[in-house]
Amino acid sequence: MNANDMELLYPERVKMRFDDFNFKKELSSAIADAGFKEPSPVQTEAIPLVLEGGDIIAQAHTGTGKTAAFGLPILQMMSAKDGVEALVIVPTRELATQVSDELYRFGKYCGISTATVYGGTSYGRQIERVSKASIVVATPGRLIDLLKSGKISLSPRFVVLDEADEMLDMGFLDDIREIFAHLPQERQTLLFSATMSSQIKALAKKILKEPKMVSITGKAVTGENIKQLFYVVDEYERDDALVRLLDYKNPSKSIIFCRMRKEVDRLRDFLNAQGYSCKGLHGDMDQRQRESVIRDFKSNRLDILIATDVAARGLDVNDVSHVFNYHIPFDSESYVHRIGRTGRAGKEGTAVSIVSPQEFKSLNRIQKSVGAKMESRIVPGIEDLQNRQSDELMRKIAQQEVSASSFDMVEKLKENYDLTTIACKLMSMVQENEAIRGADRIGKSAAEIEKLFRRLEKELRSGGRGKRGGRRNGSGGNRKNNRSGRRKERYGREGR
């Protein structure tokens, strides 16, 4: 979230900084170490309410800074005494680990320790860590097992239910109700959810007392610092389009989202065969494998992560430059979750969707649902990629420092060749390693995309009734954005 977004959303608070919350010195030092300066909208709204001591309901998506929104004020109010003072309940193991890590990072100067509780690991080790922890971050299944069996007993002052909608979708409603039956009545409870269904409202009414509401919607949800692009290809062209876009955009770190586990495995093998550094992440992997892949991705030993939606839920990596949707997701919530993996911590990000003509209606529905500004682009051709690679190579040459050994080598080569020949030979060696793969033309042209948009517009006007026997592919895009005055800009060649 950048300063311009803050000004549009909260003009009266645009100049607010973390210093304005008057956190204790130890907490302020940890915030400074993390590089945080301006709070995000959900942090701006939620932190003062949490510090007041009352219950809250916060509607905010993943990637909006929720962990700091509840973690910082809780850490401010904790006494660092013996025993668990705060309990955070999350839907998945990955999110439990990441929330725990972030809370530990914020509380490192406050004498605060954290413990994670989730299935698939030793009971004994987790119980020992809980006995020494100030904050417990847990998934519902393992937590209720430990509480019901009497292996642990918790009396936290603060309880957070994070991504409540996701937990309900995963069937944890009964577990959550039972967990709260084991917790003290006198507590401060904070509920965070991306959506506010009737089930969420009913749960909130049962476990919260006179809560105040925080709602971060619109621009704060879809991410104004994320450029959203889509490319239209036929089904058989998906792999070629992905390779061309990876080569053209040259992302520093990227996530490719797939719908199915077998798709993750196939694409992982395909891209590795093409020379990319990538690994897959999905639910069929055991916990040790998943943690190893995430660790490699975070530590930059891995350039590309290929994942399903569930496996990447809550994945918190601040330097992801690009997200690729190999297929667009089935629903808008998944789309928001996916693109929220990039453009984090105030940085710019790019979300790229590869769509077929048959997916245009789904694309249109997602755009309307989340208010996304998705721009249509044409897959770059070979000449476009050659020009991009040449520009990048010249930039690197300009920045390259000359070593003494290279100077000596050039002097030796000059005994047999002139300088122009030496330079041309060296450039040819470099370019041999940048062979361009695939056909020159991949995907639909501007005229073909325009035709798809007109077809969808016609179907929408007729209530979705196409001609008998005709294809009802549809197209993406908001109808009011299909005005001819914007078409040239929208269908131009690939831009930055």
Secondary structure, DSSP 8 states (H G I E B T S, - for coil): --HHHHHHH-GGGTT--GGGG---HHHHHHHHHTT--S--HHHHHHHHHHHTT--EEEE--TTS-HHHHHHHHHHHH----SS--EEEE-SSHHHHHHHHHHHHHHTTTTT--EEEE-TTS-HHHHHHHHHT-SEEEE-HHHHHHHHHHTS-----SEEEE-SHHHHHHTT-HHHHHHHHHTS-SS-EEEEEES---HHHHHHHHHH-SS-EEEE--THHHH-TTEEEEEEE--GGGHHHHHHHHHHHH--SSEEEE-SSHHHHHHHHHHHHHTT--EEEE-TTS-HHHHHHHHHHHHTTS-SEEEE-TTTTTT---TT--EEEESS--SSHHHHHHHHTTSS-TT--EEEEEEE-GGGHHHHHHHHHHHT--EEEE----HHHHHHHHHHHHHHHHHH----HHHHHHHHHHTTTS-HHHHHHHHHHHHHHTT---S-S--S--HHHHHHHHHHHHHHHHTTS---TT-------S-GGGG-HHHHHHHTSS---
